[in-house]
C-alpha cells in the first residue's frame, strides 16, 4: 500500500512541476494542490499539527497572491 501511495504522490508532484512552467495562475493551482494533498494526509495521520499548518499555508498563499486585486482591491 505504501508503494502505491508513493507512486501516486510522485506522479502528482511531477504533474505539479509540469504545470508550474505554464503560467502564474497554474503555478498557484499546483502549489494549492500540494497543500490539499498534505491536508488529506494530515486527516489520516495521528500527529497532524505540522502537516495541517503547512497544508493550510500552501493553500492560502497562492490564493491570496493570485487573487490579491480581487481580495484587497485595485491599488494605485
VMD Tcl script that draws the C-alpha trace (Angstrom):
set ca {
  {0.00 0.00 0.00}
  {2.85 2.34 0.81}
  {4.40 1.77 -2.64}
  {1.10 2.69 -4.33}
  {0.81 5.89 -2.28}
  {4.44 6.76 -3.04}
  {3.88 6.27 -6.79}
  {0.68 8.32 -6.70}
  {2.35 11.16 -4.81}
  {5.31 11.07 -7.20}
  {3.01 11.38 -10.21}
  {1.16 14.27 -8.55}
  {4.40 16.11 -7.80}
  {5.68 15.62 -11.35}
  {2.35 16.93 -12.64}
  {2.61 19.91 -10.30}
  {6.11 20.71 -11.55}
  {4.99 20.46 -15.18}
  {2.04 22.77 -14.55}
  {4.26 25.31 -12.77}
  {6.03 26.03 -16.05}
  {2.87 27.21 -17.81}
  {1.75 30.39 -16.07}
  {1.42 32.19 -12.76}
  {-2.18 31.04 -12.30}
  {-1.35 27.39 -12.91}
  {1.68 27.64 -10.60}
  {-0.69 28.80 -7.86}
  {-3.05 25.91 -8.59}
  {-0.18 23.42 -8.43}
  {1.02 24.73 -5.07}
  {-2.56 24.73 -3.75}
  {-2.92 21.14 -4.96}
  {0.14 20.09 -2.99}
  {-1.33 21.86 0.05}
  {-4.61 20.00 -0.37}
  {-2.71 16.73 -0.66}
  {-0.89 17.46 2.60}
  {-4.20 18.24 4.30}
  {-5.55 14.92 3.07}
  {-2.55 13.12 4.52}
  {-2.94 15.07 7.78}
  {-6.55 13.95 8.13}
  {-5.38 10.32 8.25}
  {-2.32 10.96 10.43}
  {-2.03 10.51 14.17}
  {0.01 13.74 14.65}
  {-1.37 16.14 12.02}
  {-0.40 19.51 13.55}
  {2.55 20.42 11.34}
  {1.02 18.86 8.22}
  {-2.15 20.88 8.77}
  {-0.14 24.09 9.19}
  {1.96 23.51 6.07}
  {-1.06 22.40 4.03}
  {-3.13 25.44 5.03}
  {-0.26 27.80 4.26}
  {0.27 26.18 0.85}
  {-3.43 26.67 0.18}
  {-3.67 30.23 1.48}
  {-0.55 31.83 0.00}
  {-1.32 31.09 -3.68}
  {-4.93 32.13 -3.29}
  {-4.00 35.45 -1.69}
  {-1.21 36.22 -4.14}
  {-3.13 35.19 -7.26}
  {-6.36 36.95 -6.39}
  {-4.94 39.89 -4.40}
  {-6.54 42.52 -6.65}
  {-9.93 40.90 -6.16}
  {-9.48 40.45 -2.41}
  {-7.78 43.73 -1.48}
  {-9.00 45.96 -4.34}
  {-7.11 47.84 -7.03}
  {-4.15 49.84 -5.75}
  {-2.96 53.00 -7.44}
}
mol new
graphics top color blue
foreach p $ca { graphics top sphere $p radius 0.5 }
foreach p [lrange $ca 0 end-1] q [lrange $ca 1 end] { graphics top cylinder $p $q radius 0.2 }
display resetview
